[in-house]
Amino acid sequence: MIKRTFAEVALLVGLGAGLGLVYNAAFSVKPLPWIRQPRVVDTASTDSLLRILSQHRRDTVTRADANRLPLRDTAPHSHQAPSAQTMPLAKSTEPRLPPQNDATPPPAPENVRAVTYKQVLMMLRNEEVMFLDARRKDEFDAGHIPRAQNVDIQQFELDPMYRNQVMQMLYSLDKSRPVVTYCGGGNCELSHKLSELLRSVGFEHVFIYLGGWNEYITKPDAPREQ
């Protein structure tokens, strides 16, 4: 009796898996790939970075901003309404309005490009460059790149209140400021998702530190915050 039950369960599982594979291959609008393909991102040249950074001349030695507040409340998965106290004290502007018919449209955003560890250090010296950490809050709290703000992409996808808070913050910022996103590095997709979000709201210069936190902490000269 038990053997027959196991055989029936195995048959049902096999049929379900087979139907799923057939649907994915023949009927799905966006079929899942059989083998996960790594994302290919061109690496930014140092000359292009210097050109962009020269447009944002507030160049100082990297330091922690004692007045900077976290993006969200300290309680995880908080469902409190967004307020001024939960917004980061970052340079911001009024949300950009769509250009009028007789106005010159803003420049098209450049493609997302990768940056190396040495380029990250160079960009850290310019306080106009924003760093956004796409990892979970507990990982961010354990250590992160100086001046980075935490945008937990996993919570962004699951929590409507947090998503609304993040979108309000992003729309309030100057879209011409360079932004570097990162996560754990390697096979981590969170920084890619965050960079796509930034492009969707109009940021013009978006970069991904592909090495991520896992590479960063191996560097003896890497400044960090907790």
PAZAPA-4460 file (N, C-alpha, C; in steps of 0.05 Angstrom, whole numbers, plus 32768, in hexadecimal, padded with zeros to 4 digits):
% residues 226
    n_x    n_y    n_z   ca_x   ca_y   ca_z    c_x    c_y    c_z   seq   type   mol
   8011   7FE8   8000   8000   8000   8000   8011   8019   8000     1      M     A
   8026   8019   8011   8037   8031   8013   8047   8034   7FF9     2      I     A
   8051   801E   7FEE   805F   8020   7FD5   804D   802B   7FBE     3      K     A
   8034   8022   7FBF   8022   802C   7FAA   801D   804A   7FAD     4      R     A
   801B   8053   7FC6   8017   8070   7FCB   802E   8080   7FC1     5      T     A
   8047   8076   7FC8   805F   8084   7FBF   8060   8085   7FA0     6      F     A
   8058   806F   7F94   8059   806E   7F76   8045   8082   7F6A     7      A     A
   802D   8085   7F77   8019   8098   7F6D   8023   80B4   7F70     8      E     A
   802F   80BA   7F88   803A   80D5   7F8C   8050   80DC   7F78     9      V     A
   8062   80C8   7F74   8077   80CD   7F61   806C   80D2   7F45    10      A     A
   8057   80C3   7F3D   804B   80C7   7F23   803F   80E3   7F20    11      L     A
   8031   80EC   7F35   8025   8106   7F35   803A   811C   7F33    12      L     A
   8050   8119   7F42   8065   812D   7F42   8072   812D   7F26    13      V     A
   8077   8116   7F1A   8082   8114   7F00   8071   8121   7EEB    14      G     A
   8056   811C   7EEC   8043   8128   7ED9   8043   8146   7EDC    15      L     A
   8043   8150   7EF5   8043   816C   7EFA   805C   817A   7EEF    16      G     A
   8073   816D   7EF4   808C   8178   7EEA   808C   8178   7ECB    17      A     A
   8082   8162   7EBF   8082   8161   7EA2   8070   8176   7E96    18      G     A
   8058   817A   7EA2   8046   818F   7E98   8052   81AA   7E9B    19      L     A
   8060   81AF   7EB1   806D   81C9   7EB5   8082   81CE   7EA0    20      G     A
   8092   81BA   7E9A   80A7   81BD   7E86   809B   81C2   7E6A    21      L     A
   8086   81B4   7E63   8079   81B8   7E49   806D   81D4   7E47    22      V     A
   8060   81DD   7E5D   8054   81F8   7E5D   806A   820D   7E5A    23      Y     A
   8080   820A   7E69   8095   821E   7E68   80A2   821F   7E4C    24      N     A
   80A5   8209   7E3F   80B1   8208   7E25   809F   8211   7E0E    25      A     A
   8085   820B   7E10   8074   820F   7DF9   805F   8225   7DFC    26      A     A
   8057   822B   7E15   8040   823D   7E19   8046   8256   7E29    27      F     A
   805B   8255   7E39   8061   826C   7E4A   8069   8284   7E3A    28      S     A
   805E   829C   7E41   8064   82B5   7E33   8082   82BC   7E38    29      V     A
   808C   82B7   7E51   80A7   82BD   7E57   80B3   82A4   7E64    30      K     A
   80BB   8290   7E54   80C5   8277   7E5F   80DE   827A   7E6F    31      P     A
   80E1   826A   7E84   80F9   826A   7E94   810F   825C   7E85    32      L     A
   8128   8266   7E87   813E   8259   7E79   8145   823F   7E86    33      P     A
   814E   822C   7E77   8157   8212   7E81   8170   8215   7E92    34      W     A
   8182   8226   7E89   819B   822C   7E97   819C   824A   7E9D    35      I     A
   81A1   8250   7EB6   81A3   826C   7EBE   81BA   827A   7EB1    36      R     A
   81B4   828F   7EA1   81C9   829D   7E93   81D2   82B6   7EA3    37      Q     A
   81EC   82B9   7EA7   81F6   82D0   7EB5   81F0   82EA   7EA6    38      P     A
   81EA   8300   7EB4   81E5   8319   7EA6   81FF   8325   7E9D    39      R     A
   81FF   8330   7E85   8217   833C   7E7A   8214   835B   7E7C    40      V     A
   8226   8368   7E8A   8226   8385   7E8D   8241   838F   7E86    41      V     A
   8242   83A3   7E74   825B   83AF   7E6C   8267   83BE   7E83    42      D     A
   8282   83BD   7E85   828F   83CC   7E9B   8294   83E9   7E92    43      T     A
   828F   83FC   7EA4   8293   8418   7E9E   82B1   841E   7E9C    44      A     A
   82B8   842E   7E8A   82D4   8437   7E88   82D9   844D   7E9D    45      S     A
   82F2   844E   7EA7   82F9   8462   7EBB   82F5   847E   7EAF    46      T     A
   82FB   8482   7E96   82F8   849C   7E89   82DB   84A5   7E8A    47      D     A
   82C8   8492   7E84   82AC   849A   7E84   82A3   84A0   7EA0    48      S     A
   82AD   8492   7EB4   82A6   8498   7ED0   82B0   84B4   7ED8    49      L     A
   82C9   84BA   7ED0   82D4   84D4   7ED7   82C4   84EA   7ECA    50      L     A
   82BA   84E6   7EB2   82AA   84FA   7EA4   8290   84FF   7EB4    51      R     A
   8283   84E9   7EBD   826A   84EC   7ECC   826F   84F9   7EE7    52      I     A
   8284   84F0   7EF4   828A   84FB   7F0F   8292   8518   7F0E    53      L     A
   829D   8521   7EF7   82A5   853D   7EF5   828D   854F   7EF5    54      S     A
   8276   8544   7EEE   825D   8554   7EEF   8252   8556   7F0B    55      Q     A
   825D   8547   7F1D   8254   8548   7F39   826D   854B   7F4A    56      H     A
   8273   8565   7F50   828E   856C   7F5A   8290   856C   7F78    57      R     A
   827D   8563   7F87   827F   8563   7FA4   8291   854B   7FAC    58      R     A
   82AB   854F   7FAA   82BF   853A   7FAE   82CC   853D   7FC9    59      D     A
   82C8   8529   7FDA   82D3   852A   7FF5   82DD   850E   7FFC    60      T     A
   82EC   850D   8012   82F4   84F3   801D   82DC   84E4   8027    61      V     A
   82DA   84CA   8021   82C3   84BA   802A   82C0   84BB   8048    62      T     A
   82A8   84C0   8051   82A3   84C0   806E   8286   84B7   8073    63      R     A
   8280   84AE   808B   8265   84A6   8092   8255   84BF   8098    64      A     A
   823D   84C0   808F   822B   84D7   8094   821B   84D1   80AD    65      D     A
   8222   84DF   80C3   8215   84D9   80DC   81F8   84E1   80DC    66      A     A
   81F0   84F3   80CA   81D4   84FC   80CA   81C3   84EC   80B7    67      N     A
   81CE   84D8   80AA   81BF   84C8   8097   81AC   84B5   80A5    68      R     A
   8193   84B5   809D   8180   84A2   80A9   817B   848B   8097    69      L     A
   8174   8474   80A2   816E   845C   8091   8156   8461   8080    70      P     A
   8154   8452   806A   813E   8454   8058   8124   844B   8065    71      L     A
   8126   8438   8079   810E   842D   8085   8111   842C   80A3    72      R     A
   80FC   8426   80B1   80FD   8422   80CD   810F   840B   80D4    73      D     A
   8119   840B   80EE   812B   83F6   80F6   811D   83DB   80F9    74      T     A
   8102   83DB   80FE   80F3   83C2   8100   80F0   83B7   80E4    75      A     A
   80F7   839D   80E0   80F5   8391   80C6   80D8   838F   80BD    76      P     A
   80D4   8393   80A2   80BA   8390   8096   80A5   83A1   80A4    77      H     A
   80AD   83BA   80AA   809A   83CD   80B7   8085   83D5   80A3    78      S     A
   806C   83D8   80AD   8056   83E0   809C   804C   83FC   80A4    79      H     A
   805E   840C   80B0   8056   8428   80B7   8056   8438   809D    80      Q     A
   8045   844D   809D   8044   845E   8086   805E   846D   8083    81      A     A
   8067   8472   806A   8080   8481   8066   807E   849C   8072    82      P     A
   8094   84A6   807D   8095   84C1   8088   80B1   84CC   8083    83      S     A
   80B4   84E6   8089   80CD   84F3   8084   80E4   84E7   8094    84      A     A
   80DD   84DB   80AB   80F2   84CF   80BC   80FD   84B6   80B0    85      Q     A
   80EF   84A9   809E   80F9   8490   8092   8108   8495   8078    86      T     A
   8109   84AE   806F   8117   84B4   8056   8134   84BB   805B    87      M     A
   8146   84B3   8049   8163   84B9   804C   8167   84D7   8047    88      P     A
   817B   84E2   8056   8181   84FE   8052   8194   8501   803B    89      L     A
   818A   84FB   8023   819A   84FD   800B   8192   8515   7FFB    90      A     A
   81A4   851F   7FEA   819E   8535   7FD9   8187   852E   7FC8    91      K     A
   8172   853F   7FC7   815B   8538   7FB8   8150   8550   7FA9    92      S     A
   8140   854B   7F96   8132   8560   7F87   8115   8558   7F84    93      T     A
   8106   856B   7F7A   80EA   8565   7F75   80E8   8550   7F5F    94      E     A
   80D4   853E   7F60   80D1   852A   7F4A   80D0   8538   7F2F    95      P     A
   80DE   852D   7F1B   80DE   8539   7F01   80C3   8535   7EF3    96      R     A
   80B9   854A   7EE6   80A0   8548   7ED7   80A6   8542   7EBA    97      L     A
   8094   8534   7EAD   8098   852E   7E90   809C   8548   7E81    98      P     A
   80AF   8548   7E6D   80B4   8561   7E5E   809B   8569   7E4E    99      P     A
   8098   8583   7E4B   8082   858E   7E3B   808A   858B   7E1D   100      Q     A
   8077   858F   7E0C   807C   858C   7DEF   8092   859E   7DE5   101      N     A
   8095   85B6   7DF1   80A9   85C9   7DE8   80C2   85C8   7DF9   102      D     A
   80C4   85B4   7E0B   80DB   85B3   7E1C   80EF   859E   7E11   103      A     A
   8109   85A1   7E18   811D   858E   7E0F   811C   8576   7E21   104      T     A
   8118   855E   7E17   8116   8546   7E28   8130   8541   7E36   105      P     A
   8130   8534   7E4D   8148   852D   7E5B   8158   8519   7E4C   106      P     A
   8173   8518   7E50   8183   8504   7E41   817B   84E8   7E48   107      P     A
   817D   84D6   7E34   8176   84BA   7E39   818A   84AE   7E4C   108      A     A
   8181   849D   7E5F   8194   8491   7E72   81A6   847E   7E63   109      P     A
   81BF   847C   7E6E   81D2   846A   7E62   81CC   844D   7E6C   110      E     A
   81D8   843A   7E5D   81D5   841E   7E66   81E1   841A   7E81   111      N     A
   81D6   8407   7E90   81E2   8400   7EA9   81FE   83F3   7EA4   112      V     A
   8212   83FC   7EB3   822D   83F2   7EAF   8238   83E8   7EC9   113      R     A
   824B   83D6   7EC7   8258   83CB   7EDF   8270   83DD   7EE7   114      A     A
   8277   83DC   7F01   828F   83EA   7F0B   829F   83D6   7F1B   115      V     A
   82B9   83DB   7F1B   82CB   83C9   7F2A   82D0   83D4   7F46   116      T     A
   82DE   83C5   7F56   82E3   83CE   7F72   82F3   83E8   7F72   117      Y     A
   8308   83EA   7F61   8317   8403   7F60   8306   841B   7F58   118      K     A
   82F3   8416   7F45   82E2   842C   7F3D   82CE   8433   7F53   119      Q     A
   82C6   841F   7F63   82B4   8425   7F7A   82C3   8437   7F8E   120      V     A
   82DC   8432   7F93   82EC   8443   7FA5   82ED   8460   7F9B   121      L     A
   82F1   8462   7F80   82F2   847D   7F74   82D7   848B   7F77   122      M     A
   82C1   847D   7F73   82A7   8489   7F75   82A0   848F   7F92   123      M     A
   82AB   8481   7FA5   82A5   8486   7FC1   82B0   84A2   7FC9   124      L     A
   82C3   84AB   7FBC   82CF   84C5   7FC3   82BD   84DD   7FBA   125      R     A
   82A9   84D7   7FAB   8296   84EC   7FA2   827C   84E8   7FB0   126      N     A
   8274   84FA   7FC2   825C   84F6   7FD2   8242   84F9   7FC3   127      E     A
   8244   8502   7FAA   822C   8503   7F99   8225   84E8   7F8E   128      E     A
   8237   84D5   7F8F   8231   84BA   7F86   8222   84AB   7F9C   129      V     A
   820B   84A0   7F94   81FA   8490   7FA7   8201   8473   7FA5   130      M     A
   8201   8465   7FBC   8205   8449   7FBD   81EC   843C   7FC9   131      F     A
   81E1   8428   7FBB   81C9   841B   7FC4   81CE   83FD   7FC7   132      L     A
   81C9   83F3   7FDF   81CE   83D7   7FE6   81B3   83C8   7FE4   133      D     A
   81B3   83B4   7FD2   819A   83A6   7FCC   8195   838E   7FDE   134      A     A
   81A6   8389   7FF1   81A4   8371   8002   818F   8374   8017   135      R     A
   818A   835F   8027   8177   8360   803D   8182   8373   8053   136      R     A
   8170   837D   8064   8178   8391   8078   818C   8385   808C   137      K     A
   8188   836C   8094   819B   8360   80A7   81B7   835E   809B   138      D     A
   81B9   8358   8082   81D3   8357   8074   81DF   8373   8073   139      E     A
   81CF   8387   806C   81D8   83A3   806A   81E2   83AC   8085   140      F     A
   81D3   83A6   809B   81DB   83AF   80B5   81F5   83A3   80BF   141      D     A
   81FB   838B   80B5   8214   837D   80BD   822D   838B   80B0   142      A     A
   8229   839A   809B   823F   83A8   808E   8238   83B0   8072   143      G     A
   8241   83C8   806A   823A   83D2   8050   824F   83E7   8047   144      H     A
   824E   83EE   802E   825F   8403   8022   8257   841E   802F   145      I     A
   826A   842E   8036   8264   8448   8042   8250   8458   8031   146      P     A
   823E   8466   803F   8229   8477   8034   8213   8468   8025   147      R     A
   8215   844E   8024   8200   843E   8016   81E6   8440   8024   148      A     A
   81D0   843F   8015   81B5   843D   801F   81AB   8421   8018   149      Q     A
   819A   8416   8029   8190   83FB   8025   8175   83FC   8017   150      N     A
   8173   83F0   8000   815A   83EB   7FF2   8157   83CD   7FEF   151      V     A
   8149   83C1   8002   8146   83A4   8003   8133   839C   7FEC   152      D     A
   813E   8392   7FD7   812E   838B   7FBF   811B   8374   7FC5   153      I     A
   8123   8361   7FD6   8110   834B   7FDC   80F8   8356   7FEB   154      Q     A
   80FB   8368   7FFE   80E4   8374   800B   80D5   8386   7FF8   155      Q     A
   80E3   8394   7FE7   80D6   83A6   7FD3   80C2   8396   7FC2   156      F     A
   80C9   837D   7FBB   80B7   836D   7FAB   80A0   8362   7FBA   157      E     A
   80A2   8360   7FD5   808D   8353   7FE5   807C   8366   7FF6   158      L     A
   8087   837D   7FFC   807A   838F   800F   8070   83A9   8001   159      D     A
   8057   83AD   7FFC   804D   83C5   7FEE   8053   83DF   7FFD   160      P     A
   8052   83DF   8017   8058   83F7   8026   8075   83FF   8023   161      M     A
   8087   83EC   8025   80A4   83F1   8021   80A9   83FA   8004   162      Y     A
   809C   83ED   7FF1   809F   83F4   7FD5   8097   8411   7FD0   163      R     A
   8081   8419   7FDC   8078   8435   7FD9   808C   8449   7FE5   164      N     A
   8097   8441   7FFC   80AB   8452   8009   80C4   8456   7FF8   165      Q     A
   80CD   8440   7FEC   80E5   8440   7FDB   80E0   8451   7FC2   166      V     A
   80C9   844E   7FB6   80C3   845C   7F9E   80C1   847A   7FA3   167      M     A
   80B5   8482   7FBA   80B4   849F   7FC1   80D0   84AA   7FC3   168      Q     A
   80E2   849B   7FD1   80FD   84A4   7FD4   810C   84A7   7FB9   169      M     A
   8109   8492   7FA8   8117   8493   7F8E   810D   84AA   7F7D   170      L     A
   80F3   84AE   7F7C   80E8   84C4   7F6B   80F1   84DF   7F75   171      Y     A
   80F8   84E2   7F8E   8100   84FC   7F99   811D   8503   7F94   172      S     A
   812D   84F0   7F8B   8149   84F5   7F88   8150   8500   7F6C   173      L     A
   8167   850D   7F6B   8172   8518   7F52   817A   8500   7F40   174      D     A
   816D   84FD   7F29   8172   84E6   7F18   818C   84E8   7F08   175      K     A
   8199   84FF   7F09   81B3   8501   7EFC   81CA   84F7   7F0D   176      S     A
   81C6   84F3   7F27   81DB   84E9   7F38   81E3   84CD   7F32   177      R     A
   81FD   84C6   7F31   8205   84AB   7F2C   81FD   8499   7F43   178      P     A
   81F5   8480   7F3D   81EC   846D   7F51   81FB   8453   7F4D   179      V     A
   8205   8447   7F62   8212   842D   7F61   8201   841A   7F72   180      V     A
   81F8   8404   7F66   81EA   83EF   7F75   81FC   83D7   7F79   181      T     A
   81F7   83C9   7F8F   8206   83B1   7F94   81F6   839E   7FA6   182      Y     A
   81FE   8385   7FA6   81F2   8372   7FB9   8208   835F   7FC2   183      C     A
   8203   8345   7FC4   8218   8334   7FCD   822D   832E   7FB8   184      G     A
   8227   8333   7F9F   8239   832D   7F89   8236   8310   7F7F   185      G     A
   8246   8309   7F6B   8244   82EE   7F61   822A   82EA   7F52   186      G     A
   821B   82D6   7F5A   8201   82CF   7F4D   81EA   82E0   7F58   187      N     A
   81EF   82F3   7F6A   81D9   8303   7F75   81CD   8315   7F60   188      C     A
   81B2   8314   7F5E   81A3   8323   7F4A   8197   833D   7F55   189      E     A
   8199   8341   7F6F   818B   8358   7F7B   8195   8373   7F71   190      L     A
   81AF   8376   7F6D   81B9   838F   7F63   81B0   8395   7F47   191      S     A
   81AC   837F   7F37   81A2   8383   7F1B   8185   838C   7F1C   192      H     A
   8175   8381   7F2E   8159   8389   7F30   8157   83A6   7F3A   193      K     A
   8169   83AD   7F4D   8168   83C9   7F56   8171   83DC   7F41   194      L     A
   8185   83D5   7F31   818D   83E7   7F1B   8177   83EA   7F06   195      S     A
   8168   83D5   7F01   8151   83D7   7EEE   813B   83EA   7EFA   196      E     A
   8137   83E8   7F14   8124   83FA   7F21   812D   8417   7F1E   197      L     A
   8147   841D   7F22   8151   8438   7F20   814E   8442   7F03   198      L     A
   8154   8432   7EF0   8150   843A   7ED4   8133   8440   7ECE   199      R     A
   8121   8431   7EDA   8105   8434   7ED4   80FA   844F   7EDF   200      S     A
   8106   845A   7EF3   80FD   8473   7EFE   810D   848B   7EF4   201      V     A
   8121   8486   7EE2   812E   849B   7ED4   814A   84A2   7EDB   202      G     A
   8158   8492   7EEB   8174   8498   7EF2   8185   8495   7ED9   203      F     A
   8197   84A8   7ED5   81A6   84A9   7EBC   81C0   849A   7EBD   204      E     A
   81CC   8497   7ED4   81E7   848B   7ED7   81E5   8475   7EED   205      H     A
   81E0   845C   7EE4   81DD   8446   7EF7   81F3   8432   7EF2   206      V     A
   8200   842A   7F08   8216   8417   7F07   8211   8400   7F1A   207      F     A
   821D   83E9   7F14   821B   83D2   7F25   8237   83C9   7F2D   208      I     A
   823C   83C7   7F47   8255   83BB   7F51   8251   839D   7F52   209      Y     A
   825A   8390   7F3D   8254   8373   7F3A   8262   8362   7F4F   210      L     A
   827A   836B   7F58   8287   835C   7F6D   8278   835B   7F87   211      G     A
   8269   8370   7F8C   8257   8371   7FA3   8265   8370   7FBE   212      G     A
   8255   836D   7FD2   8260   836E   7FEE   8273   8357   7FF3   213      W     A
   826F   8340   7FE6   8280   8329   7FEB   829D   832E   7FE1   214      N     A
   82A0   833D   7FCB   82BB   8345   7FC2   82C5   835C   7FD3   215      E     A
   82B4   836F   7FD9   82BC   8387   7FE7   82CA   8381   8002   216      Y     A
   82BF   836F   8011   82C9   8369   802C   82E4   835A   802B   217      I     A
   82EC   8350   8014   8306   8343   8011   831D   8357   800D   218      T     A
   8316   8370   8008   832A   8385   8003   8333   8392   801D   219      K     A
   834D   8390   8024   8356   839B   803E   8353   83B9   8040   220      P     A
   8352   83C7   8029   8350   83E5   802A   8334   83EF   8026   221      D     A
   8320   83DD   8027   8304   83E5   8022   82F8   83F2   803A   222      A     A
   82F0   840B   8038   82E1   8418   804E   82C5   840B   8050   223      P     A
   82BB   840A   8069   82A0   83FE   806C   8292   840A   8084   224      R     A
   8278   8406   8085   8267   8410   809B   8257   83F9   80A6   225      E     A
   824F   83FC   80C0   823C   83E9   80CC   8226   83F8   80DA   226      Q     A
***
